[in-house]
Amino acid sequence: MDLLFKSKWLLMVCLLVIAFVIGFKIASDQNTPIPQLPAGTDFSVVWDVWNKLEQNYYGKLDYKQMVYGAAKGVAESLGDPYTVFYDPKESEVFQEGISGTFEGLGMEIAIKDNILTVVSPIEGSPAKNVGLMAGDKILKIDDKETSDMSIDEAVSKMRGKKGTSVTLVIFRSGWKESKDFTVVRDVINIPSVKLAIIDEDIAHLTIYQFNDNLTGQMINAATQIIANGAKKIILDLRNNPGGLLDKAQETAGWFLDKGTLVLIEAYSDGVKKEYKAKGNALFANYPIVVLINEGTASGAEILAASLKENNSKVQLIGETTFGKGLVQEAIEVVGDSVLKVTTAHWLTPQGHEINKTGIKPDIEVKMSEDTDKDPQLDKAVEIIKGL
């Protein structure tokens, strides 16, 4: 579900609903005119298909599903796996993911190199507990190949009632062949923050996701850091798939002086929008190292890059991040549907591209498959003790 976007609630008319029902006219209930199509674009082909289906199809037509299917087709035709139309039922599932509680496997997925890929398993989730890892390739879901499967179709197949199971065929870098993982669905409560104190003066602060719960949990964590007398921070962004843009920006404000550039949002028309730190900069002068891995994506990549590029003393430790630097907005569509659409891409404060590139660590440390060992954290402790 990935997913990092800015909430933007606008009332609009679905082009295809209007076109199918009243043609190219103004919708009287919304007073929203249909945009003029570019020269050479003949929308009548869609209307012609509709008419011929009515005339020739042997079965009963479900007009509502036909409209939804057409709207999905328009979004999918862009070839962007992150631009998606959700019908009302799918919109409910989408909103559950944003709220932070749902039933399923508990992992963020995305299309990478044209393959359905695990971005990161959520801490304490069924996916994490059976050993799924960031970067795992999902080849099949319950015997159905994923080669032509959209992210949202995959999500719908993996979501389900607590106690039911799903079998995933997984291939991992370094393996000679794929393996089956049977995962039992459960209620997924997405955590935001976890804090541990190491050697009395080092705070190990883990941020799992930038969701609505983050603000209060960051305040609690900051209070504990101060109360415990910690003077150094290991910021752990491993397996953080991102979330809400404003929460990533807000988090940067704990570590950067107010007004410091956090990220640049670049649009196709050349317009660029800057986002700057707004917080209290409580930890701006603390020695900091940041843990990253292949599951660090989207807003987490923004935060890691902004800390590194604004503070030369910050070191990134771990593995190259996922490389998702696209901006999505969730736009309400008539009839309780939602259009999630890519509107721009992100650049780091120094203008570097994130999408498909990711962020490389200053010190590369591979993770052990032995769950009792954490060489990345061990290295971070070693480095920060010398700062």
N, C-alpha and C positions, 0 to 999 in steps of 0.2 A: 504494500500500500504505500507503500512508499509511499511519504510523499511530502515536498517543500513547496508551499504556495502561499500567496497572499489572498485572504478572503475578500471577495469583492461582490457584493450582492446587488445585482442590477436586474430590473425587470426588462425582459426583451421578448420578442416573438420568434418562435422557431420558424425559420425560412420554409422548411419542408411542410410543416403542418399547414401554414397559410397557403403555400403554393398548391397543395393537394386539395384544399377545401374551397378556397375562393380565388385561386389564381394570383396574379401579380396585382394585388390591391392593397389598400391600407386596412390593417386589422382594426375593426371598430372598437374592440374592447381594450386595446393597448395603445392605439393611436401611433403605432410605429410603422413607418413606411418601409417597404421592401427595397433593399439597395438595388441600384441599377447594375446589371451584369455587364462585364466587359464585352466589347464587340467581338463577335465570333463565338460567343458562348451561348449554346442553344439548350436552354433548360427544358424545352418541349420534349426532349428524348425521355426524360424522367416521367413526364405526364403521359407520354405515349406508352411506356412500359406499364404504367399503372392501369391505363385503359385496357391494354391487351391482356393483362392478368385478369381483369374483371370479365373479359369476354371469353377467355379460353381456359383458365385454370379449372381443373375438375373438382377441386375441393372448396370448402367454405373459406372465405377470406376473413382474416382478422385485421381489420383496418387499422386499429390502434398499434398492433405490433408491426404492421407494414410501415407506418409513419416512423415508429421508433427505429426500425431497421434502416430506413432511408437516412435518418439523422445520424445513426452510427456510421453508415457508409460515407457520409460527407466528412465526418471527423477522421475516419480511418484512411481516407484517400490521401491525406497529407503525408502519410508515411512516418508520422511522429508517434512513437508508442506512448507518449505522455499526454497527447491530446485525445480526449475521450469524451463521448456522450454517454451519460448515465440516464436510463429511464427511471421512473419513480422508485421501483423496487431496488434497483442498483444504487440509486442515490442514498437510500437508507443505509445500505452496507457501507458506502463511502463515508457517510457522516459518522458511523460507528467508529471507523478507523481514526477519524480526527478526534473524537471524544476521548479516546484512550482506553476503551474497553470493548472487547468483542470476543466471539468464540471462533477459534481456529487453531492454526499451528504456531503463530507468533514469529513471523519473520518478514522482513522487507525484501521485495524482489524487483527486478528490473530486466530490461533487455540489454545485454552487453555483447557486442560482436555478433549480433543476431541470434543470441542464445539466451534463453530464460535463465537468469542467474540470481543466486542469493546475494543480496546486498549485505544484510546482517540479520542474524537471529536475535530476537529480543531476550534480554537477560531473564532467566528463570522460566522461559517458555518451553513448550513441548519440543519445538524445533531445536532449541539450544540443548535441551536435556538428552536428545538422542544423538547429538554430536554433529549436527549440520553446522557448516562454517561459511563465513563470508567468502565469496568466489566460487562456491559450489555451483555446478551446472545442473539444472533440472531437465533431464531428458524426457521423462514421462511422468504423468500424474495419473495414478490408477490405470496403467496400461495405455493411456492416450498420449501420443507423442506431442511434444510442446513446440515443435519446429515452426508451426504456423499459428501458434496460440498467442493471443494478446495477453498483456499483463493482467487486464481485468478479468478475462476468462479464466486465467490461472488462479487469480485470487478467489473467484467465485467457486472454483472446484476445491480449493484448499480450506475455505471457510466452511463451517458446519457446526452441528450441535456437539456440545461437550460429550465426550465418551465415545464418539464415532472415530473411525480411523481412516487414514489415507496413506497410500504407498507411493513413494517418490523414487524414481530411478535417478541416481546422482553420479556424476563424474567429477572428480577432483584432480587438479593439477598434480602430477606425480604418480597417479594411479595408472595401472595397466588396463584396467577395465572398470566399468561402472558397478555400483552397488545399490541394493534396495534398502530404503529406510522406511519402515512403517511407523507413522506418527499418530498418536491418539490426540484428537482435538480437546481443547480445554478453554476455559474462560481466560482471556488474555488481558491482564492489567498492565499497561505500559508504564514502567517506572520512569522517573525523570532524573533523579540525582541519588548518588550514593557517596558517602564520605567515610574515609578511614584515616586514622592518624598513624604514621610510620615513624619510628625512632623519635617520638616526642615532638619534633619540630617540622615534620613533613606531612602536608595534607595531600592525600590521594583522593582527588575529586573526580568522580565519574559522572558524565552527563550522557544519559542513554538516548534522549530524544528531546527535540525542542517542541513541546506540546503546551497546552494551556495550564498544566500543573506546575510548570517549571519555575515561575516567578516566586511562589511561596516557598518551594523547596530550596531554591538558591538562597533565599534570605535565611532560612534555617541553617543551611550548610555554612554560610558565611559567619553566622553567629557562633557556630561550633568551632570553626577555624580560629576565630579570635579568642574564644573562651579557652581553647586548648593550647594557646600560645604558639601555634604553628607559624613558621616564618617563611616556608617554601611550599610551592604547590606543584604537584604532578597532575596536570589536567588530562584526563583520560577520555578521549573521543573515539575510541575503538568501537566498531560496530554501531556507531550512531548514524542512522540513515537520514537525519535531518529533521524536517518538520516545518514549523511556522517561521517565516522570515523574520517577523518582528521579535520573536523570542531569541533567535540567533543574534540579532543586532543588540537586543537587550543584554544578553549574556556577555557580549564583547565589552559592554560598558563597565563590567566589574574589573576588567583587566587593562583597559585602555583609557587614556585621558579623554574627557569630554570633548567632542568635536573631531576626534581622530577618525580618519576615513576607514570604514570597515569593509565596504565592497562597492562595486560599480555595477549598475544594471544597464545593459546595453540593448537597444532596440534596433530592429532591422532598418529603420529610417535614419540611423546615425545618432539619434538622441541618446544621451547617457544621463542616468540619474545616480546621484551619490547618496550612500547611506553612512551616517556617522555615529560614533559612540555617544550614548546619552546618559550613561549610568554615573555612579558615584566614584568609579575608579579606585575602589577600596584596595584592590590587589595589584594596582599598576606598578608598584615598586617591588613586588615580591619576585624572587627568582622563580622562573617557571619553565618546565619542560612539558611538551605535549605528546601524548601517545596517539598514534594514528595507525590504521591498517586498511585493508581493502574494503572493509565494511564501513569506513568513515566516508560519508557521502553528503552532498548537497550543503545544507546549512552548517554541518560539522566541518566540511572542507573550507567554507567561508571563514568560520571562526579560527581554524588552525592557520590559514593563510594570513588573516588579518593580524594575528598575534605575532607571527613570524616576520612579516614584512614591516610591521611598525615597531618591532623591538628586536634588534640584532642579537640580543643575548638569549632569546627564546630558541630552544632547539626542538626539532621534531624528531621523534624516535619511533621506529616501527617499520611499516611497509607503505608503499605508494597507495594513495586513496582511490576510491572508486571512480571518480571523474563524472559526477553529475552536476552540471552547472547551468541548468535550464530553469526558467521561472514559470511556474504554473499559477493560473488564477482559476478559482472556482466561481462560475457565473451561473446564477439561477436562470433556468429556461422555463417558459410557460408549461403548466401542467405538472409541477413538482419535479421536473427533471433538472439535471445539472450538466453543464459543459465545462470540463476541466481542460484548459487550453494553454499551450506554451506561448508566452507573450514576449519573452526576452531571454537573454543569457547573462550569466554573471562573469565579472572579471575581478581579480584580486585588486587590492589597493594600488599595486604597481602595474596594473593593466594586463596581467597574465590570464590566459584562458584556463578555465577549470574543466569544462565539459570534454569528455573523452580523453582528457590528459591526466587529470588528477594532480595531486601534490606529492612530491617526492620527499622522503624524510632526510634529515641531515645525517642521521645515523640509522642505517638499515639493520633491523633485527627480525629474523623470521620467528614465527610463533611455533611452539612445540605442540604436537598433537596430544602430548601427555598433559591432561587437564590439571595435574598437580603441580605443573611447572609453568612459570610465566617469565620467560627470558626477556621479554620487552619491558615489563615492569621492573625486573631486576636491573636492567641497564639504565632505566630512568632514575631509579634510586641512586645508582652509582654516579650518574652524571650530576644530579641535583645536589648531592652531598658536597661536590666540589665547587658549587656556585656560591 
